[in-house]
Amino acid sequence: SVDRVGTGGRIYQTGQSSKRYKNHVRDMDLSDAEKLYNIPVIYFTYKDGYLDKTDERHGCEMPGFYAEDMQECFPDATDHIELNGEIVPDNWNERMLIPAMMKLIQTQHEEIETLKSNQQKILQALANAGIEVEL
């Protein structure tokens, strides 16, 4: 693992990504990744006192997610803290979210390529029947 400094100066460790450090369990199913479609994408501003007033993002609208929504829709990408003796969602983790996003992108790419191929076949069949189609 590698030590990193995060928000608020906290030091944490990140996992490395080499196969040297991982045991393969399974490939991600599309049904796993499709849970991302249910996560509300929002704009927000941080509450007063969270960011220093000199921070360039102080008072600015930013796109994002709520950790609570992430917990509900895609819990694998939710980081938690203990608050008043209870474990609660605190953040979303891009290292867990991006692979699911990539699965959706790959699947959509395959679907687009299939649609393009089918479109060409249909256009060719129409042309062979003497029907010209302008796109």
GROMACS elastic network, one bead per residue, 0.5 to 0.9 nm:
[ bonds ]
;  ai    aj funct       b0    kb
    1    13     6  0.57474   500
    1    14     6  0.53855   500
    1    16     6  0.58343   500
    2    12     6  0.81570   500
    2    13     6  0.52647   500
    2    14     6  0.53874   500
    2    15     6  0.69565   500
    2    16     6  0.74607   500
    3    11     6  0.64997   500
    3    12     6  0.55933   500
    3    14     6  0.65753   500
    4    10     6  0.81971   500
    4    11     6  0.55455   500
    4    12     6  0.54008   500
    4    13     6  0.59692   500
    4    14     6  0.70920   500
    5     8     6  0.82993   500
    5     9     6  0.56054   500
    5    10     6  0.55534   500
    5    12     6  0.63866   500
    5    13     6  0.86942   500
    6     9     6  0.54571   500
    6    10     6  0.51870   500
    6    11     6  0.61173   500
    6    12     6  0.70484   500
    7    10     6  0.63387   500
    7    11     6  0.88985   500
   15    21     6  0.85462   500
   16    19     6  0.89521   500
   16    20     6  0.89991   500
   16    21     6  0.70241   500
   16    22     6  0.88641   500
   17    20     6  0.81384   500
   17    21     6  0.70371   500
   17    22     6  0.76352   500
   18    21     6  0.58137   500
   18    22     6  0.70610   500
   19    22     6  0.51468   500
   19    23     6  0.74604   500
   19    24     6  0.82752   500
   20    23     6  0.84137   500
   24    27     6  0.82069   500
   26    29     6  0.86752   500
   28    31     6  0.83018   500
   28    32     6  0.65427   500
   28    33     6  0.74120   500
   28    99     6  0.87703   500
   28   100     6  0.77646   500
   28   103     6  0.74600   500
   29    32     6  0.53040   500
   29    33     6  0.68248   500
   29    34     6  0.88813   500
   29   103     6  0.82506   500
   30    33     6  0.51328   500
   30    34     6  0.60269   500
   30    35     6  0.89515   500
   30   100     6  0.85518   500
   30   103     6  0.69029   500
   30   104     6  0.71388   500
   30   107     6  0.77515   500
   31    34     6  0.51708   500
   31    35     6  0.69611   500
   32    35     6  0.59885   500
   32    36     6  0.83328   500
   32    74     6  0.84216   500
   32   100     6  0.75252   500
   33    36     6  0.59256   500
   33    37     6  0.82151   500
   33    74     6  0.84920   500
   33    99     6  0.84731   500
   33   101     6  0.68424   500
   33   102     6  0.86726   500
   33   103     6  0.63982   500
   33   104     6  0.62902   500
   34    37     6  0.56684   500
   34    38     6  0.79399   500
   34   100     6  0.80775   500
   34   101     6  0.88222   500
   34   103     6  0.88779   500
   34   104     6  0.70894   500
   35    38     6  0.57570   500
   35    39     6  0.75056   500
   35    73     6  0.58561   500
   35    74     6  0.61155   500
   35   100     6  0.88810   500
   36    39     6  0.54900   500
   36    40     6  0.89135   500
   36    70     6  0.85558   500
   36    73     6  0.67249   500
   36    74     6  0.65247   500
   36    97     6  0.84188   500
   36   100     6  0.75644   500
   36   101     6  0.75367   500
   36   104     6  0.88474   500
   37    40     6  0.81293   500
   37    73     6  0.85702   500
   38    69     6  0.88073   500
   38    73     6  0.62106   500
   38    74     6  0.87121   500
   39    65     6  0.75844   500
   39    66     6  0.88301   500
   39    69     6  0.61807   500
   39    70     6  0.63575   500
   39    72     6  0.83099   500
   39    73     6  0.59394   500
   39    74     6  0.78221   500
   40    64     6  0.87954   500
   40    65     6  0.67049   500
   40    66     6  0.81089   500
   40    69     6  0.70238   500
   40    70     6  0.85666   500
   41    63     6  0.71019   500
   41    64     6  0.59511   500
   41    65     6  0.55528   500
   41    66     6  0.83871   500
   42    62     6  0.81217   500
   42    63     6  0.56184   500
   42    64     6  0.54304   500
   42    65     6  0.59310   500
   42    66     6  0.80312   500
   43    61     6  0.59020   500
   43    62     6  0.51567   500
   43    64     6  0.61011   500
   43    65     6  0.81211   500
   44    60     6  0.79987   500
   44    61     6  0.52310   500
   44    62     6  0.53775   500
   44    63     6  0.64784   500
   44    64     6  0.72269   500
   44    65     6  0.87775   500
   45    48     6  0.89630   500
   45    57     6  0.84533   500
   45    58     6  0.76961   500
   45    59     6  0.58214   500
   45    60     6  0.57909   500
   45    62     6  0.63184   500
   45    63     6  0.89706   500
   46    49     6  0.82436   500
   46    50     6  0.62751   500
   46    51     6  0.70438   500
   46    57     6  0.86244   500
   46    58     6  0.71870   500
   46    59     6  0.68138   500
   46    60     6  0.80563   500
   46    61     6  0.83612   500
   46    62     6  0.88093   500
   47    50     6  0.58222   500
   47    51     6  0.79430   500
   47    59     6  0.82933   500
   48    51     6  0.71824   500
   48    52     6  0.87937   500
   48    53     6  0.87358   500
   48    58     6  0.85022   500
   48    59     6  0.82404   500
   49    52     6  0.67082   500
   49    53     6  0.79772   500
   50    58     6  0.86637   500
   51    54     6  0.81011   500
   51    55     6  0.63730   500
   51    57     6  0.78164   500
   51    58     6  0.59591   500
   51    59     6  0.87600   500
   52    55     6  0.53366   500
   52    56     6  0.89245   500
   52    58     6  0.69303   500
   53    56     6  0.80566   500
   53    57     6  0.86801   500
   53    58     6  0.57894   500
   53    59     6  0.83716   500
   54    57     6  0.84566   500
   54    58     6  0.70972   500
   55    58     6  0.53380   500
   56    59     6  0.85140   500
   56    60     6  0.80646   500
   57    60     6  0.51988   500
   57    61     6  0.79756   500
   57    62     6  0.80790   500
   58    61     6  0.88001   500
   65    68     6  0.85232   500
   65    69     6  0.70939   500
   65    70     6  0.71438   500
   65    91     6  0.87868   500
   65    92     6  0.75885   500
   66    69     6  0.52954   500
   66    70     6  0.64079   500
   66    71     6  0.87298   500
   66    89     6  0.89331   500
   66    90     6  0.85488   500
   66    91     6  0.74580   500
   66    92     6  0.76364   500
   67    71     6  0.61092   500
   67    72     6  0.86649   500
   67    77     6  0.88501   500
   67    78     6  0.63365   500
   67    79     6  0.77514   500
   67    80     6  0.87075   500
   67    89     6  0.54772   500
   67    90     6  0.56281   500
   67    92     6  0.54152   500
   68    71     6  0.50501   500
   68    72     6  0.63635   500
   68    73     6  0.87924   500
   68    78     6  0.82039   500
   68    88     6  0.82909   500
   68    89     6  0.56908   500
   68    90     6  0.76201   500
   68    91     6  0.82641   500
   68    92     6  0.88646   500
   69    72     6  0.50908   500
   69    73     6  0.61547   500
   69    74     6  0.81104   500
   69    75     6  0.88862   500
   70    73     6  0.52047   500
   70    74     6  0.52188   500
   70    75     6  0.59776   500
   70    76     6  0.84761   500
   70    77     6  0.67808   500
   70    78     6  0.60425   500
   70    89     6  0.83773   500
   70    91     6  0.84328   500
   70    92     6  0.65858   500
   71    74     6  0.56632   500
   71    76     6  0.76770   500
   71    77     6  0.74449   500
   71    78     6  0.55499   500
   71    79     6  0.85520   500
   71    89     6  0.66022   500
   71    92     6  0.83200   500
   72    75     6  0.62630   500
   74    77     6  0.59984   500
   74    78     6  0.73644   500
   74    97     6  0.82883   500
   75    78     6  0.51776   500
   75    79     6  0.85026   500
   75    92     6  0.89188   500
   76    79     6  0.83548   500
   76    93     6  0.84905   500
   76    96     6  0.65087   500
   76    97     6  0.79627   500
   77    91     6  0.84980   500
   77    92     6  0.55028   500
   77    94     6  0.70215   500
   77    95     6  0.76449   500
   77    97     6  0.54991   500
   78    89     6  0.63691   500
   78    90     6  0.74006   500
   78    91     6  0.59423   500
   78    93     6  0.59231   500
   78    96     6  0.82578   500
   78    97     6  0.89495   500
   79    88     6  0.85224   500
   79    89     6  0.59569   500
   79    90     6  0.57565   500
   79    91     6  0.50627   500
   79    92     6  0.57443   500
   79    93     6  0.64352   500
   80    87     6  0.62982   500
   80    88     6  0.53397   500
   80    91     6  0.67804   500
   80    92     6  0.88174   500
   81    86     6  0.81063   500
   81    87     6  0.55560   500
   81    88     6  0.56359   500
   81    89     6  0.65469   500
   81    90     6  0.60118   500
   81    91     6  0.88474   500
   82    85     6  0.58886   500
   82    86     6  0.52970   500
   82    88     6  0.62450   500
   82    89     6  0.88758   500
   83    86     6  0.52059   500
   83    87     6  0.62309   500
   83    88     6  0.67064   500
   84    87     6  0.83982   500
   89    92     6  0.82043   500
   92    96     6  0.83956   500
   92    97     6  0.79258   500
   93    96     6  0.55986   500
   93    97     6  0.62742   500
   93    98     6  0.87417   500
   94    98     6  0.56567   500
   94    99     6  0.86343   500
   95    98     6  0.58403   500
   95    99     6  0.72645   500
   96    99     6  0.62037   500
   96   100     6  0.72900   500
   97   100     6  0.55352   500
   97   101     6  0.63561   500
   97   102     6  0.88011   500
   98   102     6  0.60615   500
   98   103     6  0.86382   500
   99   103     6  0.62785   500
   99   104     6  0.88078   500
  100   103     6  0.50281   500
  100   104     6  0.64767   500
  100   105     6  0.87436   500
  101   104     6  0.51864   500
  101   105     6  0.62820   500
  101   106     6  0.86999   500
  102   106     6  0.60592   500
  102   107     6  0.85154   500
  103   106     6  0.51638   500
  103   107     6  0.61684   500
  103   108     6  0.85699   500
  104   107     6  0.51326   500
  104   108     6  0.60465   500
  104   109     6  0.84682   500
  105   108     6  0.51065   500
  105   109     6  0.60282   500
  105   110     6  0.86587   500
  106   109     6  0.50592   500
  106   110     6  0.63333   500
  106   111     6  0.87294   500
  107   110     6  0.51679   500
  107   111     6  0.62881   500
  107   112     6  0.86876   500
  108   112     6  0.60810   500
  108   113     6  0.85660   500
  109   112     6  0.50924   500
  109   113     6  0.61722   500
  109   114     6  0.86053   500
  110   113     6  0.51717   500
  110   114     6  0.62127   500
  110   115     6  0.86578   500
  111   114     6  0.51011   500
  111   115     6  0.61602   500
  111   116     6  0.86228   500
  112   115     6  0.50523   500
  112   116     6  0.61190   500
  112   117     6  0.85794   500
  113   116     6  0.50957   500
  113   117     6  0.61760   500
  113   118     6  0.85903   500
  114   117     6  0.51185   500
  114   118     6  0.61010   500
  114   119     6  0.84955   500
  115   118     6  0.50509   500
  115   119     6  0.59922   500
  115   120     6  0.86133   500
  116   119     6  0.50357   500
  116   120     6  0.62876   500
  116   121     6  0.87394   500
  117   120     6  0.51890   500
  117   121     6  0.63708   500
  117   122     6  0.87637   500
  118   121     6  0.50529   500
  118   122     6  0.61883   500
  118   123     6  0.85715   500
  119   122     6  0.51037   500
  119   123     6  0.60856   500
  119   124     6  0.84945   500
  120   123     6  0.50886   500
  120   124     6  0.60343   500
  120   125     6  0.85459   500
  121   124     6  0.50802   500
  121   125     6  0.61199   500
  121   126     6  0.85848   500
  122   125     6  0.50654   500
  122   126     6  0.61276   500
  122   127     6  0.85246   500
  123   126     6  0.50885   500
  123   127     6  0.60874   500
  123   128     6  0.85559   500
  123   131     6  0.86937   500
  123   132     6  0.81367   500
  123   133     6  0.71940   500
  124   128     6  0.60804   500
  124   129     6  0.85872   500
  125   128     6  0.50360   500
  125   129     6  0.62847   500
  125   130     6  0.87761   500
  125   131     6  0.85898   500
  126   129     6  0.50104   500
  126   130     6  0.63715   500
  126   131     6  0.50272   500
  126   132     6  0.67642   500
  126   133     6  0.77367   500
  127   131     6  0.50573   500
  127   132     6  0.56050   500
  127   133     6  0.78006   500
  128   131     6  0.73287   500
  129   132     6  0.87232   500
